[in-house]
Amino acid sequence: MKGIRLSVNFKFNSPFFFENNYKDVISNFLLEKNFKHFTFSDLICKRKKEQLEGFYALNEARFDISMFNDESLIDLMNSIVTEGINFKYGKAKVNSVVFKNVSYFNEGYLLSPVLALNKNKSIDYIENPELFSETIRNRLIEKYIQIYGIYPENDSFIFLFKNKIEKICSSDFVCFKSKFEMYGSKDLIYTANVLGIGNNTDLGYGMISPDLYFFKP
């Protein structure tokens, strides 16, 4: 089964305000379209102005969605373009949706922070990289079984950060972004390529990509 990555592009004639919890809106939008297995990136703006409760997007912005191919994808693309997405402070009209196949890769970048949970508490990669990696592995096995209905023939998997790690702390979680490498089962790695890594991927955590930048200089 092949993975598909949708790039949702916005163009703004005037500043558009996104609240801090904008990812909840995107997640609910996709769930209401009956998609169960997906992940999506942070919203990346060409220019933005930070505020206490969110940020203003200026000119262009984009986020990507990744999921396995589904008959409903065309309907999803059409509805995103025709309906736009209703955020707290208004409807963001979509300029275009571009899709491409997800290719296999075993090193790349996080387009949204990765969160690993153990007993509902976030794991600090810096303090316990082995448990962090094992938690990601277990979640990938669960996703593989949900998609294919069988246990993977090879269940080996190791996750490692390569570069300086960006640690992102909130009142609820600790999560991370950086360049990374994955080793082990190609089936589990491709599942990660498509559905992301770690917990809460359907809330916009753990999307990965071989490329870092949405907007080229």
N, C-alpha and C positions, 0 to 999 in steps of 0.2 A: 504494500500500500504506500502510495506516494504522499509526501507532505506538500502543502501549498502555503505560500506566504503572501498575504495581501498587504499592500502599502496603501494606507488611507491618507490622502493628501488634502490639506486645507489651504485656501488662500483668503486672506482677510484684507478688506479695504480699510478697516479701522481696527484698533486694538480689541481683541476678544479675551474676556476674562475666564480663566479656568480655575475652579476651586481646587483646594488641596486634595480632596477626595474624588477627583474626576475619574479615577480608575474604577470606582464603584459603578459609575454611570456606564462606562464602556462594558464592564463585565455583565451588568444587568441587561444591557442592550443585546449582547450575544446570547445570553441565557434565554431571553424572551424569544429569540429566533430558533430555539431548541437545539443549540449547539452545546455539547457537554464537555468535550475535550479540546482545549485550546489554550494558548497563552498569548500575551501581547506585550508590546514594549512600552517604555516610557514615551510620553508625548515630547517630541523634540521640535524646538522652534528655531527658525533662522535667527530671530531676535526675540527676546522676551524681557519683561520688567517684573521682577519679583515683588510680591506684596505679602503681608502677614497671612492672609487667608487664601493665597493662591498666587497666580501670576497672569500678566497680560501677554498674550501671544501677538507678535507683530509680523506682518507680511505673510510668511508661510509657516506651516507646522505639519507634522506627520507622525503617525504611529503605525506600527506593523502588527498584524495578527498572523499567527501560525497555527495550523491544524492539519489533520489528515484530510485528503480529498473526500468530498461529500457531494451528493447530488444537489444539496441545497445551497452550494456555494454561489452559484449564479444568482439565485434569489437574494442571497445575503448582499452580494455586490450591488445589485439593483436597488435594494432597499436602503443601503447606506447612501448611495448617490441621490436617490429621489427623496428620501425622508430626512437626511442629515441625522445628527445626533443631538438630542435635547440635554444640555447640561443645566446646571442650577440657574445660571444667569442668562440663558438664551440658547437658541438652536445654532449649532455650528454646521454650516452647509459644506458639504464635501465637494472639492473640486474634481477629484479623480480617484479611482481605485485601480491599482496595478497589481497583477498577480504573477508569481513565478514559482517554479518547482523548488522544493527544498532539497539541496544536494547534501551528501554525507560530508561531514567534517569532524575532526576530533580536537581541534583547538580553535579558539576564537575569543569573542568578547561577550559580556553581558549587556543586553540592551535594556534590561530592567534588573533591579537587585535580586540576588538569590537569597532565599530564606529557607533554613532547615530547622525543623521543629522536632523536639523530643519531649514527649509528655506535655505538649502545648507550650513548651518553653523554647525560645530560639537558641540555637547552638552557635557558639562563637568559634569561627574557623581558626582564628589565631590561637585560641586556647586548646582546641581539640579537633585538628584537621581530620583525624581518622574517623571520628564519629560523624563529622559533617559529611564526609564522602560516603560513608556507609548509609547514612540517612537518605542521601540523594539516590544511591543505588536501590534501596528498598522502595522508594517512591517510584522509580522508573520501572521496576519489576511490576508493581501494582498497575501502572498505566499500561504496560505491555499486555498484561492479562486482560485488562478492560477492553483493549482494542482488538486483540487477536483471539482471546478466549483460551489461550494455552500459556503454560509457563515457558519462558525462553530457554532454548536449548543450551545456551551459554549465559550464565548469570553473573559473570565477572564484570566489575566496573570499579574504576578509581578516578576520582576528581581531584585536580590540583590547581591552585592559583599559580601563575607564572611571575607576575610583576607585583609592584607595590599595590597593596590592597586598599580599596576605599571602603571604610567601615561606616555604615549608615545606621544611626541609632534613633529610635523613637520611643515613646512611652510604652509601646507594646512589644516591639521586636528589635532585634539586631540583624541586619542583613549586609550583603557585601557585593561589590562590583570590582572587576579587574579582568585582565586577560587570563585565560585558563587553558588547561589540557585535560583530555579524558582518555582513559585507556581501558581496554577490555572488550566486551561483547559488542560487535558491530550493530546488532539488533537493538541493544539498549542505548548505544550512542546515537543511533538514528532516531530512536524514540525521543531522546533528549533534544536532538536537532529540531524536531517538529513541535514537541509539546512542552519544551522547557525543562528546567531542573529545579528540584526542591519542592517546597510546599507552596500552596496558594497560587499556583501558576494561572488559574482562571481569574485571579484578581490582579493580574499584571505583574507577577514576580517571576524571575528566572528565565526570561526569554534570552536565547543565545543566538549568535550570528558569527560567521567567519569574517564579517566586515564590521568596523566600528562606526563609521560615519554615515549618517543619512544624507547630509548636504555637503557636497564636495566644495572645498574652498575655491 
